[in-house]
Every structure is written in structure tokens, then in C-alpha cells.
Amino acid sequence: MKKIWDISVPLSATTLVWEGDPSLEIEQVSELPEKFNVSRLCMGMHVGTHIDAPLHLINTGKSVDQFPIEILIGPTHVVRVADDVQEINEQDLISAGLNGKVDRLLIKTKNSHYWENSEKHFKRDFAGLSRHGAGYLVNCGVRLVGIDYLSISPLSDLAEPHLILMRHDVIILETLNLSKVEPGWYDLYCLPLNLIGTEAAPARAILVQ
């Protein structure tokens, strides 16, 4: 029997958000017995597990609905980067086991400890992909890359690694919980909301092996 890992972050009023951003809100707008139980959800596109499209940083870039869903489903390589790595470069990725062409890559880092410890406060020292690491992934033919925190880029260089990936139409999958996932090959199923014309979309992501 195949095993399934849900690598999505649960959504609630306590879900971790980017420093300074408003929290997710769930409001009960009607309830039984007078009416049906109905709730209203208010959240940013980048809260919880989500994909970033080029439109996030490039006005002429693709929106989430302009990518074929096939990119979001299929064989995926999970690599584990050492805990002492802050800005992930080419050599870090090679040392983690990435070598050659790969369509989908998920990067597990020291950030996964935050999910293990149920951290509720934004961490400024999270590990992210350097611009050199992003360029290497483009050269490897990566079409989707994911990471285990709120940004693919480190806080010290937020824009450029994003832009390098987005200029080559690489889908970015952020805020993954990879704490229970070992390095190796899996089948990824990542289904974002079918939103039209947006720069990002919340997603449910699972790995199957």
C-alpha cells in the first residue's frame, strides 16, 4: 500500500504569516438551527501552503491559471540541505543529492524544525535559496521548486532568487511542512485553487510513495 504525506500547513487563525501581514480570519456568518452553518474566510494569497507565479514580481509574467496542471503533479525529488546552510547555493544542492535534470524539486532545510516545534512566531533566520542556487536550478531544468518556509528566498535577498526562477517560468511552492519527509523520490500532487489572473494561490500538497 502506498504511503501519503500531507505536506500542507493547516489553515486557522493561528497559521504563521509573514512578519507584519494580517492573520487569516474565519468568521461564522450563520449557524444552525436558524440557518445553515456558514463561514467566511479572509486571507492573503500567500498565507499557508501556496504557489507563486511570475506575476508576483513581474507585471507581464504569467498568472497561476496560465500554467498547465501537469507541472504540479508528478515525480518529485526531495533533498535535505544541511542545518548550517543559511543561503542555499549550487554546491549545497549537489551535496544534498541533486545532480542533473529534474522537473520538480522540494528542498528540506533546518526550517522543518520550526514545524516540528510548532513555532508560532516568524523566524528571520530561515534558510532560503541564493541567487546562485536559483540559477543552478534553472540550468537543471527545474519547472517547480518548493521549500519548507514562507519564502524560497532568504530574508537577506528576497527578490532576486524569486526573479531568476520566475523569468524562466519556474513555479515556486512555499510554506511546506517537510518535517516528516525523508529525502528521496515521491509523486507530488499539488492542487492550487483554480483562480484566474492572480499572482499566487493557496494549495493542498501531498507526497505519495
RAJO-V525787 format. One record per residue. RES is the residue in one letter. BURIAL is 1 if it has 16 or more other C-alpha atoms within 10 Angstrom, else 0. Layout:
<<RES;BURIAL> <RES;BURIAL>>
This chain:
<<M;0> <K;0> <K;0> <I;0> <W;1> <D;1> <I;1> <S;1> <V;1> <P;0> <L;0> <S;0> <A;0> <T;0> <T;1> <L;1> <V;1> <W;1> <E;0> <G;0> <D;0> <P;0> <S;1> <L;1> <E;0> <I;0> <E;0> <Q;0> <V;0> <S;0> <E;0> <L;0> <P;0> <E;0> <K;0> <F;0> <N;0> <V;0> <S;0> <R;0> <L;0> <C;0> <M;1> <G;0> <M;1> <H;1> <V;1> <G;1> <T;1> <H;1> <I;1> <D;1> <A;1> <P;1> <L;1> <H;1> <L;1> <I;0> <N;0> <T;0> <G;1> <K;1> <S;1> <V;1> <D;1> <Q;0> <F;0> <P;0> <I;0> <E;0> <I;1> <L;1> <I;1> <G;0> <P;1> <T;1> <H;1> <V;1> <V;1> <R;1> <V;1> <A;0> <D;0> <D;0> <V;0> <Q;1> <E;1> <I;1> <N;1> <E;1> <Q;0> <D;1> <L;1> <I;0> <S;0> <A;1> <G;1> <L;1> <N;0> <G;0> <K;0> <V;1> <D;1> <R;1> <L;1> <L;1> <I;1> <K;1> <T;1> <K;1> <N;1> <S;1> <H;1> <Y;1> <W;1> <E;0> <N;0> <S;0> <E;0> <K;0> <H;0> <F;0> <K;1> <R;0> <D;0> <F;1> <A;1> <G;1> <L;1> <S;1> <R;1> <H;1> <G;1> <A;1> <G;1> <Y;1> <L;1> <V;1> <N;0> <C;0> <G;0> <V;1> <R;1> <L;1> <V;1> <G;1> <I;1> <D;1> <Y;1> <L;1> <S;1> <I;1> <S;1> <P;1> <L;1> <S;0> <D;0> <L;1> <A;0> <E;1> <P;1> <H;1> <L;1> <I;1> <L;1> <M;1> <R;0> <H;0> <D;1> <V;1> <I;1> <I;1> <L;1> <E;1> <T;1> <L;1> <N;1> <L;1> <S;1> <K;0> <V;1> <E;0> <P;1> <G;0> <W;1> <Y;1> <D;1> <L;1> <Y;1> <C;1> <L;1> <P;1> <L;0> <N;0> <L;0> <I;0> <G;0> <T;1> <E;1> <A;1> <A;1> <P;1> <A;1> <R;1> <A;1> <I;1> <L;1> <V;1> <Q;0>>
